[in-house]
């Protein structure tokens, strides 16, 4: 017998202890930092949890995280249909998530993927000795936040929430009174530190600004936790090599996708 329901806090806490964070960082972040703002739709077969589709509306697009527990018994079509009815997104709304290879095949087999999937790497910091002794970047003040938002948005950066800018430290580099590079955190506490939105304006690339930003942000993150992560598109090999040079290692290779929360009946 198949049933669907929102997960209880007790189940969320149980899942948190079972997740391999290095391999499933996105879902772990939903279970921890995002659990108050997320909805966790669980599918049960004979009262045993087979999969979870979690929804978060704090970004500029509907964001999801999927975790499969029992692939043989999971009825994926039913889980999607129930979630679609529960969330009530507008028709043809583009959603986003990050998937491991098995889950990517599952989404593809049901015709959910739109656009071109992109390979995505999760990286974890391992070697503090490779960080720079740098103080090039300055802490962004409250009255400068709007300038940072403009810089990131103009650069096509969309994976940040307003709360990240308000609650976590952001670092910026200025030239002639204007920000030319910036970076901050998606998550910044003892449970999870993840660096994000490292961006340099095109006219100022090639000067090592991103390297200084990443180094300073990593040091900040390590004051809270020994586990500091970041994510990067695999095709951006310049950034991948930069991060490796600062002591980061790849822990997971996944795919970032756009998808529709609806399975065609035809």
C-alpha positions as CSV (number, residue, x, y, z in Angstrom):
1,X,0.0,0.0,0.0
2,X,1.4,3.4,-1.0
3,X,0.8,6.6,1.0
4,X,2.3,10.1,1.1
5,X,2.7,12.5,3.9
6,X,4.8,15.3,5.2
7,X,7.7,14.1,7.3
8,X,7.6,14.6,11.1
9,X,10.5,16.3,12.9
10,X,11.4,12.9,14.4
11,X,11.8,11.4,10.9
12,X,13.8,14.4,9.7
13,X,16.2,14.0,12.7
14,X,16.5,10.2,12.0
15,X,17.4,10.9,8.3
16,X,19.9,13.5,9.3
17,X,21.9,10.8,11.2
18,X,21.7,8.5,8.2
19,X,22.9,10.8,5.5
20,X,26.4,10.8,4.2
21,X,27.0,14.5,4.1
22,X,30.0,14.5,1.7
23,X,27.9,12.6,-0.9
24,X,24.5,14.2,-0.3
25,X,25.3,17.8,0.8
26,X,22.2,19.4,-0.7
27,X,19.8,17.0,1.0
28,X,21.7,17.3,4.3
29,X,21.3,21.1,4.1
30,X,17.5,20.7,3.7
31,X,17.4,18.4,6.8
32,X,19.4,20.9,8.9
33,X,19.6,24.6,7.9
34,X,16.5,24.6,5.7
35,X,14.3,22.3,7.7
36,X,12.1,25.2,9.1
37,X,11.5,26.6,5.6
38,X,11.2,23.3,3.7
39,X,8.4,20.8,3.1
40,X,9.4,17.2,3.1
41,X,7.1,14.9,1.1
42,X,7.7,11.3,2.0
43,X,6.4,8.2,0.2
44,X,5.6,5.2,2.3
45,X,5.1,1.6,0.9
46,X,3.7,-0.7,3.6
47,X,4.5,2.0,6.1
48,X,8.2,2.0,5.2
49,X,9.8,5.2,3.7
50,X,10.9,4.7,0.1
51,X,11.8,8.3,-0.9
52,X,11.6,12.0,0.0
53,X,11.1,15.0,-2.2
54,X,11.9,18.2,-0.3
55,X,10.8,21.7,-1.5
56,X,12.3,25.1,-0.6
57,X,10.9,28.4,-1.8
58,X,13.5,30.8,-0.5
59,X,15.5,31.1,-3.8
60,X,14.5,32.9,-7.0
61,X,13.2,29.6,-8.4
62,X,11.4,26.6,-6.8
63,X,14.2,24.5,-5.4
64,X,14.0,20.8,-4.5
65,X,16.2,18.0,-3.1
66,X,15.4,14.4,-3.7
67,X,16.6,11.4,-1.7
68,X,15.8,7.8,-2.6
69,X,15.8,5.2,0.2
70,X,14.4,2.1,-1.5
71,X,14.7,2.3,-5.3
72,X,13.0,-1.0,-5.9
73,X,9.8,-0.1,-4.1
74,X,9.6,3.6,-4.9
75,X,6.7,4.7,-7.1
76,X,8.3,7.8,-8.4
77,X,5.3,8.9,-10.6
78,X,3.0,8.8,-7.5
79,X,5.5,10.9,-5.5
80,X,5.7,13.5,-8.2
81,X,1.9,13.7,-8.6
82,X,1.3,14.0,-4.9
83,X,4.0,16.7,-4.5
84,X,2.6,18.6,-7.5
85,X,-0.9,18.6,-6.0
86,X,0.5,19.7,-2.6
87,X,2.8,22.5,-3.8
88,X,0.5,23.9,-6.5
89,X,3.1,25.6,-8.7
90,X,2.0,27.4,-11.8
91,X,1.9,25.2,-14.9
92,X,5.3,24.9,-16.7
93,X,7.2,26.4,-13.7
94,X,10.9,25.6,-14.0
95,X,12.3,24.0,-10.9
96,X,15.9,23.2,-9.9
97,X,17.8,20.5,-8.1
98,X,21.1,18.6,-7.9
99,X,21.0,14.8,-8.6
100,X,23.4,11.8,-8.4
101,X,23.7,9.7,-11.5
102,X,21.0,7.2,-10.5
103,X,18.5,9.9,-9.6
104,X,19.3,11.7,-12.8
105,X,18.3,8.6,-14.8
106,X,15.1,8.4,-12.8
107,X,14.1,12.0,-13.6
108,X,15.1,11.5,-17.2
109,X,13.1,8.2,-17.5
110,X,10.0,10.1,-16.5
111,X,10.5,13.0,-18.9
112,X,11.0,15.6,-16.2
113,X,14.3,17.2,-17.2
114,X,14.2,20.4,-19.2
115,X,17.2,22.3,-20.7
116,X,20.8,21.0,-20.5
117,X,22.0,19.3,-17.4
118,X,25.4,20.4,-16.1
119,X,27.9,18.4,-14.2
120,X,28.4,19.7,-10.7
121,X,31.2,19.0,-8.2
122,X,31.0,19.2,-4.4
123,X,34.4,20.0,-2.9
124,X,35.6,19.9,0.8
125,X,38.5,21.6,2.3
126,X,41.3,19.3,3.5
127,X,44.6,21.2,3.7
128,X,44.9,24.4,5.7
129,X,48.5,24.8,4.8
130,X,47.5,25.8,1.2
131,X,45.5,28.8,2.2
132,X,46.8,32.3,1.5
133,X,47.8,34.7,4.1
134,X,45.5,37.3,2.7
135,X,43.4,40.3,3.9
136,X,42.6,41.8,0.4
137,X,38.9,41.4,0.9
138,X,36.9,43.4,3.4
139,X,33.8,42.6,5.3
140,X,30.7,43.9,3.6
141,X,28.8,46.4,5.7
142,X,25.0,46.4,6.0
143,X,24.6,49.6,3.9
144,X,26.6,47.9,1.1
145,X,24.4,44.8,0.8
146,X,22.4,46.2,-2.1
147,X,25.6,46.8,-4.1
148,X,26.6,43.2,-3.5
149,X,23.1,42.0,-4.7
150,X,23.5,44.1,-7.8
151,X,27.0,42.7,-8.5
152,X,25.9,39.1,-8.1
153,X,22.6,39.4,-10.1
154,X,24.4,41.2,-12.9
155,X,26.8,38.3,-13.0
156,X,24.0,35.8,-13.3
157,X,24.4,34.4,-9.8
158,X,21.0,33.2,-8.5
159,X,21.8,30.6,-5.8
160,X,21.6,32.9,-2.8
161,X,18.8,34.0,-0.5
162,X,18.3,37.4,1.2
163,X,18.8,35.8,4.6
164,X,22.3,34.6,3.6
165,X,23.3,38.2,2.9
166,X,21.7,39.4,6.1
167,X,22.9,36.7,8.5
168,X,26.3,35.5,7.2
169,X,29.5,37.4,6.5
170,X,30.1,38.5,3.0
171,X,33.5,39.6,1.8
172,X,34.1,42.1,-1.0
173,X,36.9,43.7,-2.9
174,X,36.6,47.3,-4.1
175,X,38.3,49.4,-6.7
176,X,37.6,53.1,-6.9
177,X,34.8,52.7,-4.4
178,X,33.0,50.0,-6.3
179,X,32.8,46.3,-5.6
180,X,34.6,44.3,-8.3
181,X,34.5,40.9,-6.6
182,X,32.5,39.3,-3.7
183,X,31.8,36.0,-2.0
184,X,30.0,34.7,1.0
185,X,28.3,31.6,2.5
186,X,25.2,29.5,1.7
187,X,25.5,28.1,5.2
188,X,27.6,29.3,8.1
189,X,27.3,27.5,11.4
190,X,28.8,24.5,13.3
191,X,26.5,22.0,11.4
192,X,27.4,23.1,8.0
193,X,29.7,25.6,6.3
194,X,29.3,26.1,2.6
195,X,31.0,28.9,0.7
196,X,29.0,30.3,-2.3
197,X,28.6,33.1,-4.8
198,X,32.2,33.8,-5.4
199,X,32.2,36.2,-8.3
200,X,34.6,38.6,-10.0
201,X,33.4,41.1,-12.6
202,X,34.7,40.2,-16.1
203,X,36.9,43.3,-16.4
204,X,38.9,42.3,-13.3
205,X,39.4,38.5,-13.8
206,X,42.9,37.0,-14.1
207,X,44.2,39.0,-11.1
208,X,43.8,36.3,-8.5
209,X,40.9,38.0,-6.7
210,X,38.8,34.8,-6.5
211,X,41.7,33.0,-4.9
212,X,42.1,35.6,-2.2
213,X,38.3,35.7,-1.6
214,X,38.1,31.9,-1.3
215,X,41.1,31.7,1.0
216,X,39.7,34.3,3.4
217,X,36.2,32.7,3.3
218,X,37.6,29.3,4.0
219,X,39.5,30.6,7.0
220,X,36.3,32.3,8.3
221,X,34.4,29.0,7.8
222,X,37.0,27.0,9.7
223,X,36.5,29.1,12.8
224,X,33.1,27.4,13.1
225,X,33.7,23.9,11.6
226,X,36.5,21.7,10.3
227,X,34.1,20.8,7.5
228,X,34.0,23.5,4.9
229,X,32.4,22.9,1.5
230,X,31.8,24.6,-1.8
231,X,30.2,23.7,-5.2
232,X,31.4,24.4,-8.7
233,X,30.4,23.5,-12.3
234,X,32.8,20.8,-13.6
235,X,33.2,22.7,-16.9
236,X,34.7,25.6,-14.9
237,X,38.1,23.9,-14.7
238,X,39.9,27.2,-13.9
239,X,37.8,27.4,-10.7
240,X,38.2,23.7,-10.0
241,X,42.0,24.0,-10.2
242,X,42.0,27.2,-8.1
243,X,40.1,25.4,-5.3
244,X,42.3,22.4,-5.5
245,X,45.3,24.7,-5.2
246,X,43.8,26.0,-1.9
247,X,43.4,22.6,-0.4
248,X,40.0,21.4,-1.6
249,X,39.2,17.9,-2.8
250,X,36.2,16.6,-4.8
251,X,33.8,14.5,-2.6
252,X,30.9,14.1,-5.0
253,X,30.2,14.4,-8.8
254,X,26.5,15.1,-9.5
255,X,24.4,17.0,-12.1
256,X,22.5,20.3,-11.6
257,X,19.2,20.2,-13.6
258,X,16.1,22.2,-14.4
259,X,12.9,20.1,-14.3
260,X,9.2,20.3,-14.3
261,X,7.1,19.0,-11.4
262,X,4.7,17.2,-13.6
263,X,4.6,13.9,-15.5
264,X,2.8,13.9,-18.8
265,X,0.0,11.4,-18.9
266,X,0.4,10.8,-22.7
